[in-house]
Amino acid sequence: MTPTRTFDLLTRLVTNLPDADLLVEKKAGRWQPISTSRVLELSNHVTLGLRALGLGHGDKIAIISHNRPEWVVADLGIAQLGAVSVPMYPTITVEDYRHIFQDAGVRAVLVEGAELLVRVQAAMEGLDPAPEHVFAFSEAPGARSFQELLDAGAAADPAPLAGLRAAVQPDDLFTLIYTSGTTGRPKGVMLSHRNIVFNCQNLAGHLPLPPGQRALSFLPLSHIFERVATHLYMQQGFSIWYAESVERIADNLREVRPQVFTTVPRLLEKIYDKIVATGEALTGAKRRLFFWALDLGLRYDTQQDHGLLYNAQLKLANRLVFSKWREALGGDIRYIICGGAALQPRLARVFWSAGVRVMEGYGMTETSPVIAACEPVPSGNLIGTVGPVLPGVEVKIAADGEILTRSPSVMQGYYNRPDLTAEAIDAEGWLHTGDIGEMVQGRFLKITDRKKEMFKNSNGKYVAPQPLESKLSESTLIEQVMVVGEGEKFTAALVVPAFGPLRAWAAAQNLPAQDLSDEALAAHPRVQALYETVLDQANPDFASWEQIKKVALVPAPWSVESGELTPTLKLKRKIIREHNQPRLEDLYRG
């Protein structure tokens, strides 16, 4: 059977591997698996339980929860009914929940537990119509339990199930994903079963491993990246282990020993910085050995053979040093799928040299999501690019450098917004991504910036902030950075220091760091001079009008809660500028 609907991936998996572990969660200190057959049984109960409530084809059902097996079970059950799942981040505002409930016409909500239920109830207050049914995965007074929904489905007549599944067509709406956006209200991206299945089928070659592999899941299922990864793992017959929390990822890596996981570059940056900090603390021969190996890794290139001597040295470095890097990732790691932002080339080089194949990809919610991805072989991975375009996907570069794409994975449109759909998809079916890029060697796609984030300075020169930000982020002293300068005579940067490494530097310089708050430390003249040195080291890679002339240090990190980051941790540039207006005035007018 060739899958054409998302739930077909599970059905085929149950046929081939009925007793294999599929979803694994840690409860009461013990990892507890759910088999493929049991997941199908539970999802059938969800389908029938929802049907018993009077819900059916095309109805919108929200899922608001962190990652857990119930999330996937609910998603599969909703899909089999022909209903439409509307995933939402647990971190968005009550106002955004309210907007999505209203815009999508949500009829039922599946919420994680009591804490999120309070916010859901606040969003529902005064809505007409409001969602009719609310179920909670964990105990939550004021909501019916998810177990009650499962029990109702288990007690229902299973006879209609086959007909419900058969009625779902590949081009039916599968999910409505409201993109967080860096400006304005979230808008609903309409993705069909065909969109998702096409993307999974064309990614199969990127994970050439037999069934039974372990995948660790910690990126939010509310995001299309982890959502499609889940379907990809089902397609490949892998078991999915849910991390307990972001704070416990390092421990869970050691416990689960995954062969694969998806991540954003920031996590790899933190892992890299932590390992390098460990190397910095070594002394004598051990320290020299560590940095000898690191230097070898930083010179690694997937596209060239460095010769017998380098290869022999790298083999030794892998045995003596990089084996410990792999242990930090669990010990069995083979592949890391990375997306959501630009991956620093140095990270790709070092991890590949250490035997960990980091595959950077590129896409967007509107393309289900992957457009291009580096392949798990050196010939298919050109560092600094996002890899070859997927089979069946067309890409062309417009005259202004914008990336256009056309394929069966392109969305059906924006829900209730035909005007925005017409702006995004032209008459020939090309989706205008809003990203600037180029083809390298006629095969590899390279992203240079977001079209909407580029700005023009007062001299009429265009500046692309992302390459500058990526370069500055290589410094272990920088936690976050945003480049500014629209309409100004020079480029500058707002920088959130990495206060751990900064305080270590200050102590080595005999500065009284322990007596200073973050704000006072950031304002210290010697700290200001330090960050100007960091700029000086980064600037030579850029044209004169792009180079950053001044920096303002921001003592408090930008966060989702402060409204300065999207749920996918992208910068909300307008809000960050508004919050830092006095600093910008000092930079340009002081």
N, C-alpha and C positions, 0 to 999 in steps of 0.2 A: 504494500500500500504506500503510495506517495502522498505525504501529508499536504493538504491544501488549506486546512484551518489550524489554528494554533493548538487546539486540544488534540488534534490528530497526532501530534508529536508524542504526547503522553500515551495515547492508545497504542501506537506502534511500539513504544518502549515497554509497555506492559506485556505485549505479545512476545517480545524478544527476551525480556528480563523481568519476569513477574515478581521475583523475590528480592531483587536488588534494592539496596538503600537508595532513596532519592532525596528526601529532605531530612536534615539532621539538626537538632537543636539541643542546647545544653540546658537541662533542667535539674535542679537540686544537685548541682555539681557533677552531673553525669550526662554524657552525650547520648541522646536517644533518637534512633533512626525511625523513619517511616518509609515503608517499602513502596515501590511503584504501584503495586496492586492496591495497597491501602490508600494511597493518594488518589487513585482513580475512584475508589469507593467513596471516599470523603467528598470529592468534587461532585460526584453524582448526587450525593445527599444535599449538597448546596444547591445544585440545579433544581432538584425536586422541592426542596424547602422554599426556595424563592418562588417557584411556580405556585405553591400552595398559598402564598400571600397575594396572588393575583398579578405577580410581575411576569413579564415576558419579553418577547423579541423587541429590541430597540430601546428598552427602558434603561435609564442611566442609574448605575449603582456605584457609590463612592467607596473607596478604600483609603482610610487614613490611619497609618500604622508604620512603625519601624519594621525592619525585615524579620519575618518569622514564618514558619510553615503555613500557618493559617492564611497568610497573605496570598500565597501561591494557590492553595486549595480553593480559596474564594474566587480568585481570578479565573481559574479553570472552570469552576462551576458556573460563573457568570457567563463565560464564553459559550459553554454548551447550551445554555438557555437561549442564546442569540441576543442576550442583553449586552450592555456596553459598560465596561468598567471605567471609572473616573478616578484614577489614583491622585492623591494629594499628599504633599509633604507634611509631616507632623510639625514643621517649623514655621509655616506661613502664618500670616495674620488672620485674625477673626474676620476682618473685612474681606480678605481674599477668599476665605471659605464661603462667606456669604455670597460674594460675586459668582463663584463657580457653581454653588448650589442653584442659584437663580438662573444663570446663563445656560447651564446644562440641563436644567429641569430634573435634578437628582431626585429619585423616588425613594431610595434606601441608602443608608450609610452603615458601613462596617468600620468600627473604630477600635483602636487598640485597647484602651482602658479608661479608667476614671479621669485621669488628668486631661487627656485629649477630649473626653466627652464633655467636660465643662466648656471648652472652647467651641465645640460643635453645637452645643445647646445655645450658646451665646450667638453664634452665627445664624441659627435657625429662628431665633426670636423675631416675631413679626413678619416672617416670610410667608407669602401667600402666592402659590402653594409652597409649603415646606416639605422636606422629606417625610414620608409617612412611616418609615420603619428605621429603627436604629438598633444595631446589634454590636456587642462588644466582645472582642477576643478574650480579654481578661475581665475579672469581676469589676463591675462599674454600676453602682446604684443609679437608677434612672434609665438604664438601657437593658434590653433583653440580651441574654448571653448567646454567643455564637453557637455554643453547644445546643441550645434550644432549637436553633435553625437546622443544625445537623440532625437532631433527633426527629424533627418534623419531616425532613427529607427521607430519613431511614424508615419512617413509618408509612410513607406515602407509597402508592402503587407505582412500581418502577416501569410499568408498560409504556408510558408516554415518552420515556427517555430516548429511545432510538429515533422516534419521530422528531423530537426536539433537535437532536444533533443533526439529523439529515436535513432539516430545514435551514440550517446555517450555511450560507454560501461564502465562498472565498472573498468576494468583494463586499460582504457585509461589514458594517462598522464593528471593529473589535474593541477599540479603546479610544477614549477622548482624553488627551494629555494636555493639561494647561501649562504652557511654557511660562517659566518664572519671569523671564524678560528682565533686562536691565533698566527699562523704562516702561511706564504705563501699566495698565491692567493686564493680567494674564489672559491669553487667548487660547482657545481649545483647538489642538491639532487632531484631526480625524485620521486615524490609522485603521486599515482593514486587516483582516486575517491574512490576505494575500501579501500585503506590505511586510508583515512580520516574518511569515514563512519564507518568502523570497530572500530576505536578508539572512536568515539563519542558514538556508541551504547554500548560499554563496559564501558563507564564513566557515563551512565545515572543514575545508582544507587548512584552515589556520590552527586547528587543534588536532594534529595527526596522532592521537593517542587512542588506545583501545578503551572500551567501556570499563567502568569501575574506578575511574580516576576521581580524586577528591578536589572539589572547587570550594574555596572559602568566599562567602558572600558578605560584604559589608557596605558597599555603595547602596544608596537608597533604591528600593524597588520602584519608588514613585518616579524615578528617572528612567528614560527609555534605554539607557546604556545597560543598566543592571537587569532591566526587565527582559530585554532581548538576550542578554547573556544567559538568563535562566532558561529560556526556550532553547538556546543553543546547547546548554549543558544537557537538557532533556533529550535533545536530538542525538547527542553524542553518547548518552548513557552514563553520564557522570553523576556522582552524588554531590548535593549542595549542602554545605555546612554553614550555618549562620553564626557569624561572630556575635559575641555577647554584647559588645559595644565598641565604639571607636577606640576607647581607652584600653580595651582588652585585646586589640588586634595582635599585638606582639606576642602575648601569651597564647592566644588562639592559634597563631601560626605554628608555634612549637607543638601544641597539642594535636592539631588536625593534620599537620604535615601535608598541606595541599600540593597538588601538581600544577594548579593553575588558579589565578584569581584576576579579577578586573580591578583597576584602580585609577585614580587621577594622579597626575605628575607630582602633586604636592606631597603625597604620602611617600613616594620614592625619594623625593628631595629630603624629607625628614629622616628616612632610613639611612640615606647616604651621609647626611650631615652627622647623624649620631655615630655611624661607624668611623667616619673621619675624626670626630672628636675623641673617640676611643684610641685611634692611632696617634693622635697628638699627645695623649697622656702617656704613651709608651716612652721608654728611654733606651739609649744604647743601640745594640744590634737589632733588637725587636722593632724599634721605631724606624731604623733605616730599612729593614726588610719590608715593613708595612708600606712605606712611601715608595720604595722601589717597585713593589707590585702595583700600587695605585698608578704610578707613572706609566707602567706598561699598559694598564687598562685604559688610561686616558688616550693612549695612542692607537687603540684598537680600531680597525676599520673593517666593516663587513664586506667591503667591495675590493679589498686587496690582500694579497698574501705578503706578509712582512718578512718572509724568509725563514730559514731553518733556525737561526740563532734566536730570533724573536719568539718563534713558536715554542722552542725548547724552554726559553725563559718563562713564557706564559704558562706552560704546563707545570713548571715548578711553582710559580706564583699561585696557581690554582690549588696545588696540593698544600702549600704552606700558609696561604693567606685567604684566598677567595673561598676555600671550603668553609671557613668560619662565616663568611657573608651568606653563603647558602644556608648554613645552619640557622642564622638569624631569621631567614624566611621559611623555616620549617625543616629544611634539609632535603626535601624531595621536589622542590619547585622546578618546573620545566619552562612554563610560559607565564608571562604577565601581560595582560591586555590593558593597554593604557590609552585613555582618551579624556576628552572634556576640556583640555587646555594643551598648550605646547609643551612637549617634553624637551628638557635641556639635552643637547647632544652629548654632553659629557656623561650624563646618566646612562643613556643608551649604550655608549661605548664601554663603560665600566661593567654594567650588568651583563652585556653580551660576552665580554672577555671573561667574566666569572662563570660562564656557562648557563646564565639565566636569559632566556630569549624574551626581551621586552618588545612587544609588538605595538607600536604606536598606530592609532587609527584616527580617522576623521569622519565626522558626520554631524547630524543634527536631528532633533526630534522629528522634523518634517520629512526626513528620509529614512526613518525606521531602524536604526539611525545611520548605519555605516555606509559611507560613500567609497572610501579607500582605506586600506590597512596594510601595514608592513607584514610580510610573510615570515613564517618560522624558519626560513633558510636564508643564509647570508645573501644570496643573489637576489632575494626579494625584499631586502631591507637596506635602503640607502639612508644612512643616518642624517637627520636634518630634514627628512621628508616624512609624509604620512603614508608612504608606500604606494603600491599600484592600485589603480581603480579596480573595484570588485568586478567579477564577470557579470555581464548583463547590465552594467551601469555605464551610462554615457556621461562624460564630462567635457565641457569646452570652456575656454577662457575668453571672456568678453573683451571688447576693445579697451575698456577701462581696468582690466585685470580681474574683474569679478568672476568667481567660479560659478558656472551654471551646470546643473545636472538633470538627467532625465532617466527614469527607470521604473520598474514595477514597485519599487519601494518608496516612491514619492507619495506623500500624503494625498488624501482626497480633498483636503482644503481646511480652512479655519471655520470652526463651527459658528453658525449664525453670522459669519463675516465674509460674504461674497466679495466685498470690496477689497479686503486684505488678501483674499485668495487670488484675485485678479492681479494684484500688485506683485505677489510672490511667484505665480506660475503664469508664464506668457502663453500666447495662443498656440505655440508649437509644443507646449508641454514642458518647457525648460523651467526648472525651479531656480530662482535667483537667490543664492545662498547668503549674500551679504558679506562673504569672505573674499579676500584678495589672495590670489595664488598664481602659480605657474607650474608647467610640466617640466621636469628635469629628466634629461636623457630620453625624452619622448615617452616615458613610462611612469615615472614617480611624480606624485602630486606634492607640491610644497605650498604650505600656507604662510603668507607673509603678514596678514593683519585682517582685522575686521574693517570692512568698508566704512561703517558708521563711526568707528572709533578713531580713524585717521583725522588729523586736524591740520589746519593751515596756520602758520605763524604770521606775524605782522609783515614779514618780507615776502609773503606769498608762497613760501616753501611748504610742501606737505611733510608731515611727520607721522610715522606709523609707531604707535606707542608699544605694541606688544613685543617686538624684537628687543627694544631697549629694556623693557620690564623683565623679559626672560634672561637677558644678560646680567642685569643687576641681581636677579634672584639667585644667581650662582654663588653669591657671597653668603657665607654662613652668618654674617652679621645682619642680614636683612630677612625679616619675616614676611613683610608685604610691601609692595611698591606700586605707585601709580604715577605715570608720566603725565605732565600737564604742559600747557603752553599755547592753547588755541588763542589766536589773535595777539599773542605777546611777541616780544622781540627775541626771546630765547626760550629754550626748553628747560624745564625744571622737573623735580620729582618730589612727591610726598612719600616718605619712607617710614614704615613701622619697624623699629629695630627688633632683632632677635635678642631679647634681653638676657637669656642664659649665656650665650657666647660673649655678649657685650660686657656683662658683669665679670666674666672670667678675664677678658682683656683688661678691664679697668683694674682688677685686683693685681694683675701682672704689672700694671703701670703705676702701682701704689696710689691709685685714686681711692678715696673712701667710699667705694660703691655701696658697701653694706649700710651706710648711713644715709644714702640718697634714695628717694622715691624714683620710680621709672621716669616721671616727668622731669625731676631735677637732674637725673643722670643724662637724659636726652638733651637737656639744655646746656650741659657742661661744655665749655669751649673746646676742650681736647676731644670730646666725643664728636662734636660738630666737625672738627678737623679730620678725625678718623673717617667719617663718612664722605667727606670731600675727597679723601684719598681713594676710597672705593669707587667713586665716580671717575676719578682720573684713570683708574685701571680699566674701566669698562669703555670709556669714550673713544679710544683709538679705533674701535671696530666700526665706527659710524661716521657719516658725513658731518662736516662742520656744523651745518644748521640743525642736525639731529642731536648733537652732543649736549649732554645735560650740564648746565652751567651752575645751578644752585640746587640745594636739597633742603627740605624742611622735615624735621623728625617729628613723628606723631606718636605720642607715648601709649595710646590705647589701641589695641588691634581692632581692625574692622571685622564685623561679624554679621551673621544673618539677623540676630536679635536686634542689633542697632540699626538695621535697615540698609547697611552699606554693602552687603553681599547678597547675591541671590541664593536660593537653596542649593544650587550647584557650585557655590563659592566663587561666582564671577563678580567682578567689581561693578557696583552701581556707581558709575563715574560721576554722574550729575549730583547724586546725594553726597558722595565723598567730597566733591568740590564745595557743596553748600556747607557741609559740616566743618570744613577747613578754610573757610573764606578768610578769616584773619591771618592765617599762615600764608595763604596765597598773596594777600595784600602786602605782607612783609617781604615775600620773595620778590615781588615785581615792583612794589612802590616804596619799600622800606629803605 
